[in-house]
């Protein structure tokens, strides 16, 4: 099936990303009235397709879906079936560290409104969607698939543990040092915003890499990896040491 899972949407009123969590909260606080958001929720990537909200029940969490009469722009990754974990791993293995960096940066530029920087990243000047990869030809035509994505503001479920994702969003970061038999190792703690408060969401094992972090700075982050749930915080395990990129977020 095409990639049709949305955890974020572009709000037409402020041209910023908002989460389905916010709409669910509005639904609960206003007896089902979400007129504030209705007809103003757009695909977070192509910013064209209109989305509709389905509220949380006792069995299912709240979610967004595309209006049946609405369509995405050509090239939007939501038009494509999802790539398998194996296909993503094989693709990443063909890239140099510099190519991984460029693709992660292009993904952030694609997904976060106002995030594009004035730089020489080749992907910024191409029509190719960095979230879509070629996995070989089929009937002499390119066989293209979309990389799964998961917002840092979305739900992290154990059911997602076996899947490869691009994790992305605006976060606060801090570094924890741990002493092991092999020496010092470092963990990157990731916090996401709930209301006015920054809450611990996940961690990323960084090995011997001690990141230079300002805990009061908001960062854009992109990580290719998968989730593991063996401790109190779900941990993101990166596909490679180079498959993480964070940069200071542009603030207005």
N, C-alpha and C positions, 0 to 999 in steps of 0.2 A: 504493500500500500504506500501511497505517497507520504512524505514527511508532513504530518498534520498536527503535531503536538506543539502547543503554545503555552509558555509560562509567563512570557512578557508580551506586551503590546505597545504600539506607538499610540499615545493619546493625542488626538488631533488638536486638542485645545492648547497644549503647551509644547508639542513636538518632542516630548521626552518619553523614555521607557517607563512603564508602570507594570506592576505584577498582577496576576489574577487574584492574589491574596488581597489586594486593595479593593477589588470589585466585590469579592466575597464579604469583606468587612462592611462595605457600603450597603450591600444587600441585607446583612443582618441588622445593622443599625437603623435602617430606614424601611423596615417591613417589606422588603423585596423591591423597593424603588431604586433602580440603578439608572435613572434618566440622566444622571451626570455623565455617565459613560456610554449610554446607548447610542449606536450609530457613529461613535467617535473613536472606536478601537480598530486599529489597523495592523496589518502584518508588520512585525518589528523589523523585517528585512527589506521587503520591496516597498512598504509603506503605501500599498495600493489596495490589496484585498481587505475587505471589511470582515471583522470578527464578531461573533456572538458569544454570550456568556451563558453557561449552565451552572446553576448553583450546587453547592455541596449537599449531599444526602448522607444517610446513615451508612451507605454502602460505597459511595463514590465521592471523591474529592471534586472541588470545583474545577472547571476547565473551560477553555476557549476553543472555538472551532470556526472554520471559514463559512460564511454565508454561502448557501448553494448557488446563489445567483452572482457571486463575486468571484473574481479570478486574480491570480498573481501575475506580476510582470514576467515576461519571458526571461529566463535565466535565474529567477528566484529559486533558491534551493528547496522551497516548499513544493515545487512542481515535481520533485524527483523522489523515487524510492530511496530508502535508507541503505547506506553501505553496511556490509557485514563487518564485525570486529576484525576478521581476518583480512578483509580488503583494506581497512584503514591502517592496520599494522604493517601490511606489505607496502602500502603507499608511503607511510612515514619512513620506513626503512630505506627508501630510495632517495630521500632528501638529505642534503648536507645541513649542518647546523644553521648556516646562513639562510638556506631556503626554508627551514622550519620557522625561523624568526620572521622572515618576510611574510610567510603565509599566516602566522598567528597575528601579526600586526594588521594584515589586510582583513582578517576576520573581525578584529576589533573595529576597524574603520567601517566595516559593513554593518555591524550589529549595534554599535553604540552611537546614537545621534550626536552629531557635532564632534565626533572623535577623530576625524581625518586630520592628519598632520601634514605640514609642508615638508615632505621628504622625498627620497628617491626610490622608495619601495616600488618595484616594477608592477606589483599587483594593483597598485592604486591607479595606474594608467591603462590597465587592460579591462576588457569586458568580461573576462573569465571570472566566474564566481569562486572565491577561495574556499567556500564551504562545499563545493562540488568537486568530486574527483573522478578521473577515468579509471575504470577497472578492467579495461580490455574491450575489444570490438565484438559486436554481435550483429550478424548479417551484414558485415562490412560497414557498420555504423558505430560511432563511439558509444560505449556503454557507460553511462554516467550515473553516479549515485551521490546522495547527500550525506555528509557526516552528521551524526546525531549531535544536537546541542542541548545543553542544560544550563539554565540561568542559575547563577549563585543565589538568586532570590527565590528559586523554585524549591520544590520538595525533593529531598534526598531519601529515596526509599530503598530498602534492601532488595526489592525486586529489580532495581537498576544495577545491581552489583556486578553483573557479568557483561555489561555493555560498555563500549568505548564511547566517550563523549568529548565534545569541545565544551568545557566549562568556561563561562564568561560572566562579566558583570563589573559593577563598581563596588569596591571593597575597601576595608581597612585591614592592614597587615601588622603582624608582630612576629618576632623570632623567639623560639624557645630552644635553649641549649640542653642537651642530654648527654650524660656520661655513659659510654658503653665500654665493653671489653676491648673494642678496637679504637677507643679514643672518643673525642667529642663529635657529636652528630647534631644536626640542626633540623628543627621543625618550623615550618611557616604556618602560623595561625591565621585563618581567614575569618573576618567578621563582615556580616552584612547588616544593612540598616532596617530596623523595624520601628516605624514611627520616627522618633528623634534619637533612638538608642542604637548603638552598634553591638550586635550580638554574635558570639562565636558560632560559626556555621560548620567549618571543616578545617582540616589540617593537610599539609603537603610535606612529605618527607624530602629533605634537601641534602641528606648525606653530610659531606664535609663542607658544603657550600653555605657560608654564612652571609645571608642577604643583608644589604645595607638598607634598612627600612626606617622610615619616619612614621611612628605609630599614629600621628595626628594627621597624616596625609591620606587623601582618598586616591586610590589607584584604579585604573582599568586593568583587568587581568584576563588572560586567555590561557587555558591549560588543556592539552590533549592527554586523556588518561581514563582511568576507571575508578570506581568507588570500592572501598573495603570497609567492613563494619565490625572490626574486631576490638574496638575500644569505645569510650563514651562519645567521642566525636567521630563521625564518618570521615575517613581519610581518602584524599585523592592520591592515587598512585600514578605518577606521570609515565607516559609511554617511553620516554627517553629523558635524559638529563637536560636536554635542550628544548623539550616540548612544553615550556612555560614562558610566558612573557607578561611582565607587569610594567606599567608606566604611570607617571603622575597624571591623574585625570584633569581634563580641562574643566575649570569651574567658571560659571557665568556670574 
